[in-house]
Amino acid sequence: MLLSVLLALGICLMSSHAKPTGVSLVSPFLQTCFEEAKKIVDDAYKYSREESLRRVRRESVSPHDVLRLMKQPRAGTRSAVRSADYMIQTLRLLQSKVHHVHKRSLNATDLLSAEDLKKLSEITGCAARVRDPQCLTIPNLNTYRTITSLCNNLKKPRLGASNTPFARWLPAEYQDGISKPKGFNKTKVNNFVLPLVRQVSNNILNTSDAGVVSDRDYSHIVTLFGQWNDHDLTFTPFSPSLRSFSNGINCDVSCENVEPCIPIPIPPGDPRLPSRPDSCIPAFRSAPACGTGYSAYNFGGEPNRREQINALTAFLDLSQVYGSEDSLALKLRDLTNDGGLMRVNDQFTDNGRALLPFTDVKANMCATRKNVTNDTNAREVPCFIAGDIRVDENIALTSLHTLFVREHNRLARNLKRINRQWDSEKLYQETRKIMGAYTQVFVFRDYLPHIVGNDAMQRLLGRYPGYNPNVDPSISNVFATAAYRFAHLAIQPVLSRLNVNYREHAQFPSVPLFTAFFAPWRIVFEGGIDPLLRGLIGRPAKLNTQDHMMVNALREKLFQFVMHIALDLGSLNMERGRDHGLPGYNAWRKFCGLSEPKNQTQLAQVLNNAELARRLLELYRTPDNIDVWLGGVAEPFVQGGRVGPLFACLIATQFQRIRQGDRLWHEKPGVFTPAQRRALASASLSRIICDNTGINSVTRDVFRVIANNNRLVPCSSIQPLNLAAWRETSCSGWLCYKNFSRQVSFQVLTGCCGEILGSNHIF
């Protein structure tokens, strides 16, 4: 196979010690191709890193710079992406060299034996991405989650772990069947050319912020909690390279479709952006997983189809607080004491309360204070750091990050008081475990019923059915790329900041959303997180209506810090779906057992809107081609929810699988004691806000707007979490007496028998 090709090429010279025909040859040619590919990839990565630093130093970071920097893979994710790039480029060079000699197209993998492919997977690093870990060597595996969620499933240790491919509930639909985005170079899909995503955004999403309708039932914290929760579950990294590996074209300055560039063309007559023939919004493809797409060496699943990586764990474990990489998790901990605490800022506080620590990454993508205030002497601050890189995306999201880090430290300190014998590791892991249970309770009990509605909750998310190791909890591509992006249409154009009476803050007034992107300085210097949290509780979410879907801050001013072309979140969502090869609207309706509209009349019935159906089909020509994100957000709400039937199905199905496929789910017997589960059932986001801020009054249900049936109440009336169930009482009064006689250290004694010592019944 490979041997004959190499001989024809005259590259591999057989020596007297050559292996006989039929035995796999790990060839010098293959090694040469790998070394060349490695240099191409490493040089592109180095150029991109240096270019990013150069732009940051001159303080002219553009909106697409911000998006690209935010979506950069780090640590293990970066290694996984680099391995995939090594594999793809090695095979590209191999195929190119063979084609140069034979003057005909050959599939590179047809030239390689199974042993050659195995060797290639080893030298590129791809083999390490799929090799199962030794779960038996991991301590406390049945008590605490690993940071990466490796070995949650003991039979298939990588299920749900970070840096693994997204799940496919339907096969990917690429233009070439392998990797090229749908509609690539105006190729027809279902007999029609797909419309430009920016044109769709202009025609369907474009409305004035003056027409924003506020939600009568749900507060703005519902929207931000949804974003917060999404950042626990999904992160799709871009390629680290600014330029094409094959021809060196820079994606920032070219509108050519060449890997990894996926520019968004600007249609003629665009109302805001220049409409030169070559104008576009720069964008980058999501990085491929090892052995998928053109690398064509896959480890199972659909042959040859490109898959994308989820850098986060699939479980509700607050990885946005703790990280999904061991190195980051360690970096976020306060290792200067034995308290099991998270690191906090050592330069600033929020009225005496902790703020997040600053990042030490040189590429600072956060907005500068002086650009907004025109104060050239303004003191600047770096970005914050947290378990998820998007912590600084907007200041309301940053506030939630800050709140939960404070709660971790509050819990850890209280656990230390009742269990003096616990060391730092025990305190950290027990606190992290409680915090993970918090998010499971809040998402299923308080959040999802407001989103997916009554029917989906009853059918798919009712009583906990128990753990099933055969359920794959991995996040699906359609959930991450389309369905769970519904909340982009529930964001208000203003982030409210309210005073202690829940009225407009005189000193720190509400801010337009587009000035709140990547602005940690606003939290440091403008009143901290209390006014923002009151704004989220005290003001309603935006209501997604069919005639007013997305606010201008997201469609026209996304990440616009300086005079550059801003990004369009609606266009990005649709472009990302095409990049990932997501099937169209009707394919997903069929997956959910829903009707499949075939014409304008049927689509009008599904949408309950004849005019919207007409405008959509003017663009797409057939309902089959409607981008699934747009089709999903265009549907009228299900009863009691804030998404339509399609997204209710996809979101509820995903959370059903997350819960049932989690070996350490909080309701699973043995994970917590019955007393601990009862205590966790009383936990509330309201109480976490009360315990960790200067806010003195909240609603009992912060997800609902302030109303007669959901009034503001004093924090003293909100039930706190009772930690008594976590007190270790493993020894009796008699053992305490014996320990005294043996002169056991006071710290160990009071930890083991603190309850008895405190009750004057030691003897």
ZITABEL-V48588 format. One record per pair of residues at least 24 apart in sequence whose C-alpha atoms are under 10 Angstrom apart, sorted by the first residue. I is the first residue (numbers start at 1). J is the second residue. Records with the same first field share a line. If there is no record, write none. Layout:
# ZITABEL-V48588
I: J + J
This chain:
# ZITABEL-V48588
1: 25 + 110 + 111 + 112 + 113
2: 26 + 27 + 29 + 30 + 108 + 109 + 110 + 111 + 112 + 113 + 116
3: 27 + 29 + 111 + 112 + 113
4: 111
5: 98 + 101 + 102 + 111 + 112
6: 30 + 98 + 111
8: 98 + 101 + 102
9: 97 + 98 + 100 + 101 + 102
10: 101
22: 113
23: 113 + 115
24: 112 + 113 + 114 + 115 + 116 + 117
25: 112 + 113 + 115 + 116 + 119
26: 112 + 113 + 115 + 116 + 117 + 118 + 119 + 120
27: 116 + 119
29: 94
30: 90 + 91 + 93 + 94 + 112 + 116 + 117 + 119 + 120
31: 90 + 119 + 120 + 123
32: 90 + 93 + 94
33: 86 + 89 + 90 + 91 + 92 + 93 + 94 + 95 + 97
34: 86 + 87 + 88 + 89 + 90 + 91 + 93 + 94 + 120 + 123 + 124
35: 86 + 90 + 123 + 124
36: 86 + 89 + 90 + 93
37: 85 + 86 + 87 + 88 + 89 + 90 + 91 + 92 + 93 + 94 + 124 + 245 + 246
38: 82 + 83 + 85 + 86 + 87 + 89 + 90 + 124
39: 86
40: 85 + 86 + 89 + 90 + 244 + 245 + 246 + 248
41: 82 + 83 + 85 + 86 + 89 + 240 + 241 + 243 + 244 + 245 + 246
42: 82 + 85 + 86 + 241 + 245
43: 241 + 245
44: 240 + 241 + 242 + 243 + 244 + 245 + 248
45: 82 + 239 + 240 + 241 + 242 + 243 + 245
46: 240 + 241 + 242
47: 240 + 241 + 242 + 243
48: 240 + 241 + 242 + 243 + 250
49: 240 + 241 + 242 + 363
50: 363
51: 242
52: 242 + 362 + 363 + 364 + 365
53: 362 + 363 + 364 + 365
54: 363
55: 363 + 364 + 365
56: 362 + 363 + 364 + 365 + 366
57: 362 + 363 + 364
59: 364 + 365 + 366 + 367 + 368 + 371 + 562
60: 365 + 367 + 561 + 562 + 563 + 564
61: 363 + 364 + 365 + 366 + 367 + 559 + 560 + 561 + 562 + 564
62: 365 + 559 + 560 + 561 + 562 + 563 + 564 + 565 + 566 + 567
63: 281 + 282 + 365 + 557 + 558 + 559 + 560 + 561 + 562 + 563 + 564 + 565 + 566 + 567
64: 252 + 281 + 282 + 283 + 284 + 558 + 559 + 560 + 564 + 565 + 566 + 567
65: 242 + 252 + 282 + 283 + 365 + 559
66: 363 + 364 + 365 + 366 + 367 + 393 + 518 + 558 + 559 + 560 + 561
67: 238 + 283 + 284 + 365 + 390 + 393 + 558 + 559 + 567
68: 237 + 238 + 239 + 240 + 241 + 242 + 282 + 283 + 284 + 365
69: 237 + 238 + 240 + 363 + 364 + 365 + 389
70: 237 + 238 + 365 + 388 + 389 + 390 + 391 + 392 + 393
71: 235 + 236 + 237 + 238 + 239 + 240 + 284 + 286 + 389 + 390
72: 236 + 237 + 238 + 239 + 240 + 241 + 286 + 287 + 389
73: 163 + 235 + 236 + 237 + 238 + 239 + 240 + 287 + 309 + 311 + 389
74: 237 + 240 + 311 + 325 + 328 + 389
75: 325 + 326 + 327 + 328
76: 129 + 148 + 162 + 163 + 311 + 324 + 325 + 326 + 327
77: 129 + 162 + 163 + 164 + 236 + 237 + 309 + 310 + 311 + 312 + 324 + 325
78: 163 + 237 + 238 + 239 + 240 + 287 + 311
79: 125 + 126 + 128 + 129 + 163
80: 124 + 125 + 126 + 128 + 129 + 163 + 164 + 287 + 288 + 289 + 290 + 309 + 311
81: 125 + 126 + 129 + 163 + 237 + 238 + 239 + 240 + 286 + 287 + 288 + 289 + 290 + 308 + 309
82: 124 + 125 + 126 + 239 + 240 + 241 + 287 + 288 + 289 + 290
83: 121 + 122 + 123 + 124 + 125 + 126 + 127 + 128 + 129 + 288 + 289 + 290 + 291
84: 121 + 124 + 125 + 126 + 129 + 287 + 288 + 289 + 290 + 291 + 292 + 293 + 294 + 295
85: 124 + 126 + 239 + 240 + 241 + 245 + 287 + 288 + 289 + 290 + 291 + 295
86: 120 + 121 + 123 + 124 + 125 + 126 + 290 + 295
87: 117 + 120 + 121 + 122 + 123 + 124 + 125 + 126 + 290 + 291 + 292 + 294 + 295 + 296 + 297
88: 124 + 288 + 290 + 291 + 292 + 293 + 294 + 295 + 296 + 297
89: 245 + 246 + 294 + 295
90: 120 + 124 + 295
91: 120 + 294 + 295 + 296 + 297
92: 246 + 294 + 295
93: 246
107: 294 + 296
108: 294 + 295 + 296
109: 294 + 295 + 296 + 297
110: 296
114: 297
117: 296 + 297 + 298
118: 297
120: 297
121: 290 + 291 + 297 + 298
124: 290
125: 290
126: 289 + 290 + 291 + 297 + 298 + 299
127: 290 + 291 + 299
128: 290
129: 158 + 163 + 164 + 289 + 290 + 291
130: 157 + 158 + 163 + 164 + 290 + 291 + 299
131: 157 + 158
132: 156 + 157 + 158
133: 157 + 158
141: 664
142: 663 + 664 + 670 + 671
143: 429 + 430 + 433 + 664 + 670 + 671 + 672
144: 426 + 429 + 430 + 432 + 433 + 664 + 671
145: 315 + 317 + 429 + 432 + 433 + 436 + 663 + 664
146: 324 + 325 + 326 + 429
147: 312 + 313 + 317 + 319 + 322 + 323 + 324 + 325 + 326 + 327 + 328 + 329 + 330
148: 311 + 312 + 313 + 314 + 319 + 323 + 324 + 325 + 326 + 329
149: 312 + 313 + 314 + 315 + 317 + 319 + 324 + 325 + 662
150: 313
151: 663
152: 315 + 469 + 661 + 662 + 663 + 664
153: 468 + 469 + 470 + 471 + 472 + 473 + 661 + 662 + 663 + 664
154: 469 + 663
155: 469 + 470
156: 469 + 470 + 472
158: 313 + 474
159: 313 + 314 + 469 + 471 + 472 + 473 + 474 + 475 + 661 + 662
160: 233 + 310 + 312 + 313 + 314 + 315 + 472 + 473 + 474 + 475 + 658 + 661 + 662
161: 310 + 311 + 312 + 313 + 314 + 315 + 324 + 473 + 474 + 475
162: 233 + 234 + 235 + 309 + 310 + 311 + 312 + 313 + 314 + 315 + 323 + 324 + 325 + 474
163: 235 + 236 + 237 + 289 + 308 + 309 + 310 + 311 + 312 + 313 + 324 + 325
164: 289 + 290 + 307 + 308 + 309 + 310 + 311 + 312 + 313 + 314 + 474 + 475
165: 236 + 288 + 289 + 290 + 292 + 306 + 307 + 308 + 309 + 310 + 311 + 474 + 475 + 476 + 477
166: 234 + 236 + 289 + 307 + 308 + 309 + 310 + 311 + 314 + 474 + 475 + 476 + 477 + 478 + 479 + 480
167: 301 + 307 + 308 + 309 + 310 + 472 + 473 + 474 + 475 + 476 + 477 + 478 + 479 + 480
168: 301 + 302 + 307 + 474 + 475 + 476 + 477 + 478 + 479 + 582
169: 475 + 476 + 477 + 478 + 479 + 588 + 591 + 650
170: 476 + 477 + 478 + 582 + 583 + 587 + 588 + 591
171: 301 + 302 + 305 + 581 + 582 + 583
172: 302 + 305 + 306 + 307 + 477 + 578 + 580 + 581 + 582 + 583
173: 305 + 306 + 578 + 579 + 580 + 581 + 582 + 583 + 584
174: 293 + 305 + 306 + 578 + 579 + 580 + 581 + 582 + 583
175: 578 + 579 + 581
176: 305
177: 293 + 303 + 304 + 305 + 306 + 581
178: 292 + 293 + 294 + 295 + 296 + 302 + 303 + 304 + 305 + 306 + 307 + 581
179: 288 + 292 + 293 + 294 + 295 + 304 + 305 + 306 + 307 + 579 + 580 + 581
180: 257 + 258 + 259 + 293 + 294 + 305 + 306 + 578 + 579 + 580 + 581
181: 262 + 285 + 306 + 575 + 576 + 577 + 578 + 579 + 580 + 581 + 582
182: 575 + 577 + 578 + 579 + 580 + 581 + 582 + 583 + 584 + 625
183: 575 + 578 + 579 + 581
184: 257 + 262 + 578 + 579
185: 256 + 257
189: 584 + 620 + 622 + 624 + 625
190: 621 + 622 + 624 + 625
191: 621 + 622 + 625
192: 619 + 620 + 621 + 622 + 625
193: 619 + 620 + 621 + 625
194: 578 + 619 + 620 + 621 + 622 + 625 + 626 + 627
195: 267 + 618 + 619 + 620 + 621 + 625 + 626 + 627
196: 264 + 265 + 266 + 267 + 571 + 574 + 575 + 619 + 620
197: 264 + 265 + 266 + 267 + 568 + 570 + 571 + 572 + 573 + 574 + 575 + 578 + 619 + 627
198: 264 + 265 + 266 + 267 + 270 + 280 + 281 + 555 + 568 + 569 + 570 + 571 + 572 + 574 + 575
199: 265 + 266 + 267 + 268 + 269 + 270 + 571 + 619
200: 267 + 570 + 571 + 574 + 615 + 616 + 619 + 620 + 626 + 627 + 630
201: 550 + 555 + 568 + 569 + 570 + 571 + 572 + 574 + 630
202: 267 + 270 + 271 + 272 + 555 + 568 + 570 + 571
203: 615 + 616 + 618 + 619
204: 546 + 547 + 548 + 549 + 550 + 570 + 612 + 615 + 616 + 619 + 630 + 634
205: 489 + 546 + 547 + 548 + 549 + 550 + 551 + 552 + 555 + 570 + 571 + 630 + 634
206: 271 + 547 + 548 + 549 + 550 + 551 + 552 + 555 + 556 + 570
207: 547 + 548 + 549 + 550 + 551 + 552 + 555
208: 548 + 550 + 551 + 552
209: 492 + 493 + 548 + 549 + 550 + 551 + 552 + 553
210: 493 + 548 + 551
211: 547 + 548 + 551
212: 490 + 491 + 492 + 493 + 542 + 543 + 544 + 545 + 547 + 548 + 549 + 550 + 551
213: 490 + 492 + 540 + 541 + 542 + 543 + 544 + 545 + 548 + 549
214: 490 + 491 + 492 + 539 + 540 + 541 + 542 + 543 + 544 + 545
215: 490 + 539 + 540 + 541 + 542 + 543 + 544 + 642 + 704 + 705
216: 540 + 541 + 542 + 543 + 704 + 705 + 706 + 707
217: 450 + 540 + 541 + 543 + 640 + 703 + 704 + 705 + 706 + 707
218: 450 + 537 + 539 + 540 + 541 + 542 + 543 + 642 + 701 + 702 + 703 + 704 + 705 + 706
219: 535 + 536 + 537 + 538 + 539 + 540 + 541 + 542 + 701 + 702 + 703 + 704 + 705 + 706
220: 396 + 490 + 491 + 492 + 495 + 496 + 533 + 535 + 536 + 537 + 538 + 539 + 540 + 541 + 542 + 543 + 702 + 703 + 704 + 705
221: 396 + 397 + 400 + 491 + 532 + 533 + 534 + 535 + 536 + 537 + 538 + 539 + 540 + 541 + 702 + 703 + 704 + 705
222: 446 + 447 + 448 + 450 + 451 + 487 + 490 + 491 + 536 + 537 + 540 + 541 + 702 + 703 + 704 + 705
223: 447 + 486 + 487 + 488 + 489 + 490 + 491 + 492 + 536 + 540 + 541 + 542 + 703
224: 394 + 396 + 397 + 399 + 400 + 487 + 488 + 490 + 491 + 536 + 541
225: 396 + 397 + 400 + 442 + 443 + 447 + 487 + 536 + 703
226: 443 + 447 + 448 + 451 + 484 + 485 + 486 + 487 + 488
227: 397 + 484 + 485 + 486 + 487 + 488
228: 318 + 320 + 388 + 390 + 391 + 396 + 397 + 398 + 400 + 401
229: 316 + 317 + 318 + 319 + 320 + 439 + 443 + 447 + 484
230: 316 + 320 + 479 + 480 + 484 + 485
231: 312 + 318 + 319 + 320 + 321 + 387 + 388 + 389 + 390 + 391
232: 312 + 313 + 314 + 315 + 316 + 317 + 318 + 319 + 320 + 321 + 322 + 323 + 324 + 387 + 388 + 439
233: 310 + 311 + 312 + 313 + 314 + 315 + 316 + 317 + 318 + 319 + 320 + 474 + 475 + 480 + 658
234: 309 + 310 + 311 + 312 + 313 + 314 + 315 + 320 + 388 + 474 + 475 + 476 + 477 + 479 + 480 + 481 + 484
235: 309 + 310 + 311 + 312 + 313 + 388 + 389 + 390 + 480 + 481
236: 285 + 286 + 287 + 288 + 308 + 309 + 310 + 311 + 312 + 477 + 480 + 481
237: 284 + 285 + 286 + 287 + 288 + 308 + 309 + 310 + 311
238: 283 + 284 + 285 + 286 + 287 + 288 + 308 + 309
239: 284 + 285 + 286 + 287 + 288
240: 284 + 286 + 287
241: 284 + 287
242: 283 + 284
243: 284
250: 282
251: 281 + 282 + 283 + 284
252: 280 + 281 + 282 + 283 + 284
253: 279 + 280 + 281 + 282
254: 278 + 279 + 280 + 281 + 282
255: 279 + 280 + 281 + 282 + 283
256: 280 + 282
257: 284
258: 284 + 285
259: 284 + 285
260: 284 + 285 + 286 + 287
261: 285 + 286
262: 286 + 575 + 576 + 579
263: 572 + 575
264: 567 + 568 + 571 + 572 + 575
272: 556 + 565
273: 556 + 565 + 566
274: 565
280: 565
281: 565 + 566 + 567 + 568 + 571 + 572
282: 565 + 567
283: 567 + 572 + 575 + 576
284: 575 + 576 + 579
285: 575 + 576 + 579 + 580
286: 576 + 579 + 580
287: 580
288: 580
305: 581
306: 579 + 580 + 581
307: 477 + 580 + 581
308: 477 + 579 + 580
309: 477
310: 474 + 475 + 476 + 477 + 480
311: 388
312: 387 + 388 + 475
313: 473 + 474 + 475
314: 472 + 473 + 474 + 475 + 476 + 654 + 655 + 657 + 658 + 659 + 661 + 662
315: 436 + 440 + 473 + 474 + 475 + 655 + 657 + 658 + 659 + 661 + 662 + 663 + 664 + 665
316: 435 + 436 + 437 + 438 + 439 + 440 + 441 + 443 + 655 + 658 + 659 + 662 + 665
317: 432 + 433 + 434 + 435 + 436 + 437 + 438 + 439 + 440 + 664 + 665
318: 387 + 388 + 404 + 432 + 433 + 435 + 436 + 437 + 438 + 439 + 440
319: 386 + 387 + 388 + 432 + 436
320: 386 + 387 + 388 + 389 + 390 + 391 + 401 + 404
321: 385 + 386 + 387 + 388 + 391 + 400 + 401 + 402 + 404 + 405 + 408 + 432 + 435 + 436
322: 386 + 387 + 388 + 405 + 432
323: 386 + 387 + 388 + 389
324: 387 + 388
325: 387
328: 385 + 386 + 387 + 388
329: 386 + 387
331: 385 + 386 + 387
332: 356 + 357 + 385 + 386 + 387
333: 428
334: 409 + 424 + 428
335: 424 + 425
337: 423 + 424
338: 416 + 422 + 423 + 424 + 425 + 426 + 427 + 428
339: 409 + 412 + 413 + 414 + 415 + 416 + 422 + 423 + 424 + 425 + 426 + 427 + 428
340: 408 + 409 + 411 + 412 + 413 + 415 + 416 + 422 + 423 + 424 + 425 + 426 + 427 + 428 + 429 + 430 + 431 + 432
341: 405 + 406 + 408 + 409 + 410 + 411 + 412 + 413 + 424 + 425 + 427 + 428 + 431
342: 386 + 405 + 406 + 407 + 408 + 409 + 412 + 428
343: 385 + 386 + 405 + 406 + 409
344: 384 + 385 + 402 + 405 + 406 + 409
345: 384 + 385
347: 381 + 524
348: 524 + 525
349: 523 + 524 + 525 + 528
350: 523 + 524 + 525 + 526 + 527 + 528 + 529 + 530 + 693 + 694
351: 524 + 527 + 528 + 529 + 530 + 693 + 694
352: 693 + 694
353: 402 + 406 + 528 + 529 + 692 + 693 + 694
354: 402 + 403 + 405 + 406 + 409 + 528 + 692 + 693
355: 384 + 398 + 399 + 401 + 402 + 403 + 405 + 406 + 523 + 524 + 528 + 529
356: 383 + 384 + 385 + 386 + 391 + 398 + 399 + 401 + 402 + 403 + 405 + 406 + 520
357: 382 + 383 + 384 + 385 + 386 + 402
358: 382 + 383 + 384 + 385 + 386 + 520
359: 383 + 384 + 385 + 386 + 389
360: 384 + 385
361: 385
364: 518
365: 392 + 393 + 518 + 519
366: 392 + 393 + 517 + 518 + 519 + 520 + 521 + 559 + 561
367: 392 + 515 + 516 + 517 + 518 + 519 + 520 + 521 + 522 + 559 + 560 + 561 + 562
368: 518 + 519 + 520 + 521 + 561
369: 519 + 520 + 521 + 522 + 525
371: 561 + 562
372: 515 + 519 + 561 + 562
379: 521 + 525
380: 520 + 521 + 524 + 525
381: 519 + 520 + 521 + 522 + 524 + 525
382: 518 + 519 + 520 + 521
383: 518 + 519 + 520 + 521
384: 518 + 519 + 520 + 521
390: 518
391: 518 + 520
392: 516 + 517 + 518 + 519 + 520
393: 516 + 517 + 518 + 519 + 520 + 559
394: 495 + 513 + 514 + 515 + 516 + 517 + 518 + 519 + 520 + 559
395: 495 + 513 + 515 + 516 + 517 + 518 + 519 + 520 + 521 + 522 + 523 + 528 + 529 + 532
396: 495 + 496 + 497 + 513 + 516 + 517 + 523 + 529 + 531 + 532 + 533 + 535 + 536
397: 517 + 532 + 533
398: 518 + 519 + 520 + 523 + 529 + 532
399: 520 + 523 + 528 + 529 + 530 + 531 + 532 + 533
400: 529 + 532 + 533 + 689
402: 528 + 529 + 692
403: 529 + 530 + 533 + 688 + 689 + 691 + 692 + 693
404: 435 + 685 + 688 + 689 + 692
405: 435 + 692
406: 688 + 689 + 691 + 692 + 693
407: 431 + 435 + 688 + 689 + 691 + 692 + 693
408: 432 + 434 + 435 + 692
409: 692
410: 688 + 691 + 692
411: 435 + 721 + 723
414: 723
415: 723 + 724 + 726 + 727
416: 727 + 751
417: 727 + 750 + 751 + 754
418: 723 + 724 + 726 + 727 + 728 + 729 + 750 + 751 + 752 + 753 + 754 + 755
419: 726 + 727 + 728 + 729 + 747 + 748 + 750 + 751 + 752 + 753 + 754 + 755
420: 727 + 728 + 746 + 747 + 748 + 749 + 750 + 751 + 752 + 753 + 754
421: 728 + 746 + 747 + 748 + 749 + 750 + 751 + 752
422: 728 + 747 + 748 + 751 + 752
430: 726
433: 664 + 666 + 671 + 672
434: 666 + 672 + 676 + 677 + 680
435: 680
436: 664 + 665 + 666
437: 664 + 665 + 666 + 667 + 672 + 677 + 680 + 681 + 683
438: 666 + 680 + 681 + 682 + 683 + 684 + 685 + 688
439: 683 + 684 + 685
440: 659 + 665 + 666 + 667 + 680
441: 666 + 667 + 680 + 681 + 682 + 683 + 684 + 685
442: 681 + 683 + 684 + 685
443: 655
444: 655 + 656 + 659
445: 681 + 684
446: 684 + 685 + 701 + 702 + 703 + 704
447: 703
448: 641 + 642 + 648 + 651 + 652 + 655
449: 640 + 641 + 642 + 652
450: 639 + 640 + 641 + 642 + 643 + 703 + 704
451: 486 + 487 + 637 + 638 + 639 + 640 + 641 + 642 + 643 + 644 + 647 + 648 + 651 + 652
452: 637 + 638 + 639 + 640 + 641 + 642 + 643 + 644 + 645 + 646 + 647 + 648 + 649 + 650 + 651 + 652
453: 637 + 638 + 639 + 640 + 641 + 642 + 643 + 644 + 645 + 648 + 652
454: 638 + 639 + 640 + 641 + 648
455: 638 + 639 + 640 + 641 + 645 + 648 + 649
456: 638 + 639 + 641 + 645 + 648 + 649 + 650 + 651 + 652 + 653
457: 648 + 649 + 652 + 656
459: 649 + 652 + 653
460: 649 + 652 + 653 + 654 + 655 + 656 + 657
461: 652 + 653 + 655 + 656 + 657 + 659
462: 656
464: 656 + 659 + 660 + 665 + 667 + 668
465: 656 + 659 + 660 + 667 + 668
466: 659 + 660 + 661 + 662 + 663 + 665 + 667 + 668 + 669
467: 657 + 659 + 660 + 661 + 662 + 663 + 664 + 665 + 667 + 668 + 669
468: 657 + 659 + 660 + 661 + 662 + 663
469: 660 + 661 + 662 + 663
470: 660 + 661
471: 656 + 657 + 658 + 659 + 660 + 661 + 662
472: 654 + 657 + 658 + 660 + 661 + 662
473: 654 + 655 + 656 + 657 + 658 + 659 + 660 + 661 + 662
474: 654 + 657 + 658 + 661
475: 654 + 655 + 657 + 658
476: 650 + 651 + 653 + 654
477: 577 + 580 + 581 + 582
478: 577 + 580 + 581 + 582 + 583 + 588 + 628 + 629 + 647 + 650 + 651 + 654
479: 629 + 647 + 650 + 651 + 652 + 653 + 654 + 655
480: 577 + 651 + 654
481: 573 + 574 + 575 + 576 + 577 + 578 + 579 + 580 + 582 + 628 + 629
482: 573 + 574 + 576 + 577 + 582 + 627 + 628 + 629 + 630 + 631 + 632 + 633 + 647 + 650
483: 628 + 629 + 630 + 632 + 633 + 643 + 646 + 647 + 648 + 649 + 650 + 651 + 654
484: 629 + 647 + 648 + 650 + 651 + 654
485: 570 + 573 + 629 + 632 + 633 + 647
486: 544 + 629 + 630 + 632 + 633 + 634 + 642 + 643 + 644 + 647
487: 541 + 542 + 543 + 544 + 550 + 633 + 642 + 643
488: 542 + 544 + 549 + 550 + 551 + 554 + 555 + 569 + 570 + 573 + 633
489: 541 + 542 + 543 + 544 + 545 + 548 + 549 + 550 + 551 + 554 + 570 + 633
490: 540 + 541 + 542 + 543 + 544 + 545 + 549 + 550 + 551 + 642
491: 540 + 541 + 542 + 543 + 544 + 549 + 550 + 551 + 553 + 554
492: 539 + 540 + 541 + 542 + 543 + 550 + 551 + 552 + 553 + 554
493: 542 + 550 + 551 + 552 + 553 + 554
494: 535 + 551 + 553
495: 532 + 533 + 535 + 536 + 539
496: 531 + 532 + 533 + 534 + 535 + 536 + 537 + 538 + 539 + 540
497: 526 + 527 + 529 + 530 + 531 + 532 + 533 + 534 + 535 + 536 + 538 + 539
498: 530 + 531 + 532 + 533 + 534 + 535 + 536 + 537 + 538 + 539
499: 530 + 531 + 532 + 534 + 535 + 695
500: 530 + 531 + 534 + 694 + 695 + 696 + 697
501: 534 + 538 + 695 + 696 + 697
502: 531 + 534 + 535 + 537 + 538 + 539 + 697 + 698 + 712
503: 531 + 534 + 535 + 538 + 539
504: 531 + 534 + 535
505: 531 + 532 + 535
508: 532
510: 535
512: 553
513: 551 + 552 + 553 + 554 + 557 + 558 + 559
514: 552 + 553 + 554 + 556 + 557 + 558 + 559 + 560 + 561
515: 553 + 557 + 558 + 559 + 560 + 561
516: 559 + 561
517: 553 + 558 + 559 + 560 + 561
518: 559 + 561
519: 561
528: 693
529: 693 + 694 + 695
530: 689 + 692 + 693 + 694 + 695
531: 694 + 695
533: 689 + 693 + 695
534: 689 + 695 + 697 + 698 + 702
536: 702 + 703 + 705
537: 686 + 698 + 699 + 701 + 702 + 703 + 704 + 705 + 706 + 712
538: 698 + 699 + 702 + 703 + 704 + 705 + 706 + 712
539: 704 + 705 + 706
540: 703 + 704 + 705 + 706
541: 703 + 704 + 705
543: 642
544: 633 + 634 + 635 + 636 + 637 + 642 + 643
545: 633 + 634 + 635 + 636 + 637
546: 607 + 608 + 609 + 612 + 633 + 634 + 635 + 636
547: 611 + 612 + 634
549: 633 + 634
570: 629 + 630
571: 630
573: 627 + 628 + 629 + 630
574: 626 + 627 + 628 + 629 + 630
575: 627
576: 629
577: 627 + 628 + 629
578: 627 + 628
582: 627 + 628 + 629
583: 624 + 625 + 626 + 627 + 628
584: 623 + 624 + 625 + 626 + 627 + 628 + 629 + 630 + 631
585: 622 + 623 + 624 + 625 + 626 + 627 + 628 + 629 + 630 + 631 + 632 + 646
586: 622 + 623 + 624 + 625 + 626 + 627 + 628 + 631 + 646
587: 623 + 624 + 625 + 628
588: 624 + 628 + 631 + 632 + 646 + 647 + 649 + 650
589: 624 + 628 + 631 + 632 + 645 + 646 + 647 + 649 + 650
590: 646
591: 646 + 649 + 650
592: 645 + 646 + 647 + 648 + 649 + 650 + 653
593: 646 + 649
594: 645 + 646 + 649
596: 623 + 624
597: 622 + 623 + 624
598: 622 + 623 + 624
599: 623 + 624
603: 635
606: 634 + 635 + 636 + 644 + 645
607: 631 + 632 + 634 + 635 + 636 + 637 + 644
608: 634 + 635 + 636
609: 634 + 635 + 636
672: 725 + 726
673: 725 + 726
674: 725
675: 722 + 723 + 724 + 725 + 726
676: 721 + 722 + 723 + 724 + 725 + 726
677: 725
678: 721 + 722 + 725
679: 720 + 721 + 722 + 723 + 724 + 725 + 726
680: 721 + 722 + 723 + 725
681: 721
682: 718 + 719 + 720 + 721 + 722
683: 718 + 719 + 720 + 721 + 722
684: 718 + 719 + 720 + 721
686: 715 + 718 + 719 + 720
687: 715 + 716 + 717 + 718 + 719 + 720 + 721
688: 718 + 720 + 721
689: 715
690: 714 + 715 + 716 + 718 + 720
691: 715 + 720
727: 751 + 752 + 753 + 754 + 755
728: 752 + 753 + 754 + 755
729: 753 + 754 + 755 + 756
731: 756
732: 756 + 762
733: 757 + 761 + 762 + 763
734: 762 + 763
735: 762
736: 762 + 763
737: 762 + 763
